[in-house]
Amino acid sequence: MTIQVELNPEMEARLVAGAQERGISVEQYAAALLKDAVALYSEPTGELSVEELHAMLDAIAEGSDKLPNLPTSAFSRESFYEGRG
């Protein structure tokens, strides 16, 4: 299916910049954005495709490289109740 969408200059610039950041064409980027938007508002089936699962896990992990590296002992039952008593 082919559709035409009129964009104001600001939206066009944002679309072009987003495509350039990802190294893909404006058309590919616009199609990906539309696909993601439609997926957000579609009826849930209770099942994820492999691609959707990977996208979800990537979104969850985004920024995790900035979390502190804590020892396993930091997650003991006692550590959660430390100082209460």
Distance bins in CASP14 RR format, pairs under 12 A and 6 or more apart:
PFRMAT RR
TARGET T0000
AUTHOR 0000-0000-0000
RMODE 2
METHOD distances of the structure
MODEL  1
1 31 0 0 0 0 0 1 0 0 0 0 0
1 34 0 0 0 0 0 1 0 0 0 0 0
2 27 0 0 0 0 0 1 0 0 0 0 0
2 30 0 0 0 0 0 1 0 0 0 0 0
2 31 0 0 0 0 0 1 0 0 0 0 0
3 27 0 0 0 0 0 1 0 0 0 0 0
3 30 0 0 0 0 1 0 0 0 0 0 0
3 31 0 0 0 0 0 1 0 0 0 0 0
3 34 0 0 0 0 1 0 0 0 0 0 0
4 27 0 0 0 0 0 1 0 0 0 0 0
4 30 0 0 0 0 0 1 0 0 0 0 0
5 11 0 0 0 0 1 0 0 0 0 0 0
5 12 0 0 0 0 0 1 0 0 0 0 0
5 15 0 0 0 0 1 0 0 0 0 0 0
5 26 0 0 0 0 0 1 0 0 0 0 0
5 27 0 0 0 0 0 1 0 0 0 0 0
5 30 1 0 0 1 0 0 0 0 0 0 0
5 31 0 0 0 0 0 1 0 0 0 0 0
5 33 0 0 0 0 0 1 0 0 0 0 0
5 34 0 0 0 0 1 0 0 0 0 0 0
6 12 0 0 0 0 1 0 0 0 0 0 0
7 13 0 0 0 0 1 0 0 0 0 0 0
7 14 0 0 0 0 1 0 0 0 0 0 0
7 15 1 0 0 1 0 0 0 0 0 0 0
7 16 0 0 0 0 1 0 0 0 0 0 0
7 26 0 0 0 0 0 1 0 0 0 0 0
7 30 0 0 0 0 1 0 0 0 0 0 0
7 33 0 0 0 0 0 1 0 0 0 0 0
8 14 0 0 0 0 1 0 0 0 0 0 0
8 15 0 0 0 0 0 1 0 0 0 0 0
9 15 0 0 0 0 0 1 0 0 0 0 0
9 16 0 0 0 0 0 1 0 0 0 0 0
10 16 0 0 0 0 0 1 0 0 0 0 0
10 17 0 0 0 0 0 1 0 0 0 0 0
11 17 0 0 0 0 0 1 0 0 0 0 0
11 18 0 0 0 0 0 1 0 0 0 0 0
11 26 0 0 0 0 0 1 0 0 0 0 0
11 30 0 0 0 0 0 1 0 0 0 0 0
11 33 0 0 0 0 0 1 0 0 0 0 0
12 18 0 0 0 0 0 1 0 0 0 0 0
12 19 0 0 0 0 0 1 0 0 0 0 0
12 26 0 0 0 0 1 0 0 0 0 0 0
12 29 0 0 0 0 0 1 0 0 0 0 0
12 30 0 0 0 0 0 1 0 0 0 0 0
13 19 0 0 0 0 0 1 0 0 0 0 0
13 20 0 0 0 0 0 1 0 0 0 0 0
13 26 0 0 0 0 0 1 0 0 0 0 0
14 20 0 0 0 0 0 1 0 0 0 0 0
14 21 0 0 0 0 0 1 0 0 0 0 0
14 26 0 0 0 0 0 1 0 0 0 0 0
14 29 0 0 0 0 0 1 0 0 0 0 0
14 30 0 0 0 0 0 1 0 0 0 0 0
14 33 0 0 0 0 0 1 0 0 0 0 0
15 21 0 0 0 0 0 1 0 0 0 0 0
15 22 0 0 0 0 0 1 0 0 0 0 0
15 24 0 0 0 0 0 1 0 0 0 0 0
15 25 0 0 0 0 0 1 0 0 0 0 0
15 26 1 0 1 0 0 0 0 0 0 0 0
15 27 0 0 0 0 1 0 0 0 0 0 0
15 28 0 0 0 0 0 1 0 0 0 0 0
15 29 1 0 0 1 0 0 0 0 0 0 0
15 30 1 0 0 1 0 0 0 0 0 0 0
15 31 0 0 0 0 0 1 0 0 0 0 0
15 32 0 0 0 0 0 1 0 0 0 0 0
15 33 0 0 0 0 1 0 0 0 0 0 0
15 34 0 0 0 0 0 1 0 0 0 0 0
16 22 0 0 0 0 0 1 0 0 0 0 0
16 23 0 0 0 0 0 1 0 0 0 0 0
16 24 0 0 0 0 0 1 0 0 0 0 0
16 25 0 0 0 0 0 1 0 0 0 0 0
16 26 1 0 1 0 0 0 0 0 0 0 0
16 27 0 0 0 0 0 1 0 0 0 0 0
16 29 0 0 0 0 1 0 0 0 0 0 0
16 30 0 0 0 0 0 1 0 0 0 0 0
17 23 0 0 0 0 0 1 0 0 0 0 0
17 26 0 0 0 0 1 0 0 0 0 0 0
17 29 0 0 0 0 1 0 0 0 0 0 0
18 24 0 0 0 0 1 0 0 0 0 0 0
18 25 0 0 0 0 0 1 0 0 0 0 0
18 26 0 0 0 0 1 0 0 0 0 0 0
18 28 0 0 0 0 0 1 0 0 0 0 0
18 29 1 0 1 0 0 0 0 0 0 0 0
18 30 0 0 0 0 1 0 0 0 0 0 0
18 32 0 0 0 0 0 1 0 0 0 0 0
18 33 0 0 0 0 1 0 0 0 0 0 0
19 25 1 0 0 1 0 0 0 0 0 0 0
19 26 1 0 1 0 0 0 0 0 0 0 0
19 27 0 0 0 0 1 0 0 0 0 0 0
19 28 1 0 0 1 0 0 0 0 0 0 0
19 29 1 1 0 0 0 0 0 0 0 0 0
19 30 1 0 0 1 0 0 0 0 0 0 0
19 31 0 0 0 0 0 1 0 0 0 0 0
19 32 0 0 0 0 1 0 0 0 0 0 0
19 33 0 0 0 0 1 0 0 0 0 0 0
20 26 0 0 0 0 1 0 0 0 0 0 0
20 28 0 0 0 0 0 1 0 0 0 0 0
20 29 0 0 0 0 1 0 0 0 0 0 0
21 29 0 0 0 0 1 0 0 0 0 0 0
22 28 0 0 0 0 1 0 0 0 0 0 0
22 29 1 0 0 1 0 0 0 0 0 0 0
22 30 0 0 0 0 0 1 0 0 0 0 0
22 32 0 0 0 0 1 0 0 0 0 0 0
22 33 0 0 0 0 0 1 0 0 0 0 0
23 29 0 0 0 0 1 0 0 0 0 0 0
23 32 0 0 0 0 0 1 0 0 0 0 0
24 30 0 0 0 0 1 0 0 0 0 0 0
24 31 0 0 0 0 1 0 0 0 0 0 0
24 32 1 0 0 1 0 0 0 0 0 0 0
24 33 0 0 0 0 0 1 0 0 0 0 0
25 31 0 0 0 0 1 0 0 0 0 0 0
25 32 0 0 0 0 0 1 0 0 0 0 0
26 32 0 0 0 0 0 1 0 0 0 0 0
26 33 0 0 0 0 0 1 0 0 0 0 0
27 33 0 0 0 0 0 1 0 0 0 0 0
27 34 0 0 0 0 0 1 0 0 0 0 0
28 34 0 0 0 0 0 1 0 0 0 0 0
28 35 0 0 0 0 0 1 0 0 0 0 0
29 35 0 0 0 0 0 1 0 0 0 0 0
29 36 0 0 0 0 0 1 0 0 0 0 0
30 36 0 0 0 0 0 1 0 0 0 0 0
30 37 0 0 0 0 0 1 0 0 0 0 0
31 37 0 0 0 0 0 1 0 0 0 0 0
31 38 0 0 0 0 0 1 0 0 0 0 0
32 38 0 0 0 0 0 1 0 0 0 0 0
32 39 0 0 0 0 0 1 0 0 0 0 0
32 51 0 0 0 0 0 1 0 0 0 0 0
32 55 0 0 0 0 0 1 0 0 0 0 0
33 39 0 0 0 0 0 1 0 0 0 0 0
33 40 0 0 0 0 0 1 0 0 0 0 0
34 40 0 0 0 0 0 1 0 0 0 0 0
34 41 0 0 0 0 0 1 0 0 0 0 0
35 41 0 0 0 0 0 1 0 0 0 0 0
35 42 0 0 0 0 0 1 0 0 0 0 0
35 49 0 0 0 0 0 1 0 0 0 0 0
35 51 0 0 0 0 0 1 0 0 0 0 0
35 52 0 0 0 0 0 1 0 0 0 0 0
35 55 0 0 0 0 0 1 0 0 0 0 0
36 42 0 0 0 0 0 1 0 0 0 0 0
36 51 0 0 0 0 0 1 0 0 0 0 0
36 52 0 0 0 0 0 1 0 0 0 0 0
36 55 0 0 0 0 1 0 0 0 0 0 0
36 56 0 0 0 0 0 1 0 0 0 0 0
36 59 0 0 0 0 0 1 0 0 0 0 0
39 45 0 0 0 0 0 1 0 0 0 0 0
39 48 0 0 0 0 0 1 0 0 0 0 0
39 49 0 0 0 0 1 0 0 0 0 0 0
39 51 0 0 0 0 0 1 0 0 0 0 0
39 52 1 0 0 1 0 0 0 0 0 0 0
39 55 0 0 0 0 1 0 0 0 0 0 0
39 56 0 0 0 0 0 1 0 0 0 0 0
40 52 0 0 0 0 0 1 0 0 0 0 0
40 55 0 0 0 0 0 1 0 0 0 0 0
40 56 0 0 0 0 0 1 0 0 0 0 0
42 52 0 0 0 0 0 1 0 0 0 0 0
44 52 0 0 0 0 0 1 0 0 0 0 0
45 52 0 0 0 0 0 1 0 0 0 0 0
46 52 0 0 0 0 0 1 0 0 0 0 0
46 53 0 0 0 0 0 1 0 0 0 0 0
47 53 0 0 0 0 1 0 0 0 0 0 0
48 54 0 0 0 0 1 0 0 0 0 0 0
48 55 0 0 0 0 1 0 0 0 0 0 0
48 56 1 0 0 1 0 0 0 0 0 0 0
48 57 0 0 0 0 0 1 0 0 0 0 0
49 55 0 0 0 0 1 0 0 0 0 0 0
49 56 0 0 0 0 0 1 0 0 0 0 0
50 56 0 0 0 0 0 1 0 0 0 0 0
50 57 0 0 0 0 0 1 0 0 0 0 0
51 57 0 0 0 0 0 1 0 0 0 0 0
51 58 0 0 0 0 0 1 0 0 0 0 0
52 58 0 0 0 0 0 1 0 0 0 0 0
52 59 0 0 0 0 0 1 0 0 0 0 0
53 59 0 0 0 0 0 1 0 0 0 0 0
53 60 0 0 0 0 0 1 0 0 0 0 0
54 60 0 0 0 0 0 1 0 0 0 0 0
54 61 0 0 0 0 0 1 0 0 0 0 0
55 61 0 0 0 0 0 1 0 0 0 0 0
55 62 0 0 0 0 0 1 0 0 0 0 0
56 62 0 0 0 0 0 1 0 0 0 0 0
57 64 0 0 0 0 0 1 0 0 0 0 0
58 64 0 0 0 0 0 1 0 0 0 0 0
61 67 0 0 0 0 0 1 0 0 0 0 0
68 74 0 0 0 0 1 0 0 0 0 0 0
70 76 0 0 0 0 0 1 0 0 0 0 0
70 79 0 0 0 0 1 0 0 0 0 0 0
71 79 0 0 0 0 0 1 0 0 0 0 0
72 79 0 0 0 0 0 1 0 0 0 0 0
73 79 1 0 0 1 0 0 0 0 0 0 0
73 80 0 0 0 0 0 1 0 0 0 0 0
73 82 0 0 0 0 0 1 0 0 0 0 0
74 80 0 0 0 0 1 0 0 0 0 0 0
74 82 0 0 0 0 0 1 0 0 0 0 0
75 82 0 0 0 0 0 1 0 0 0 0 0
76 82 0 0 0 0 1 0 0 0 0 0 0
77 84 0 0 0 0 0 1 0 0 0 0 0
78 84 0 0 0 0 0 1 0 0 0 0 0
78 85 0 0 0 0 0 1 0 0 0 0 0
END
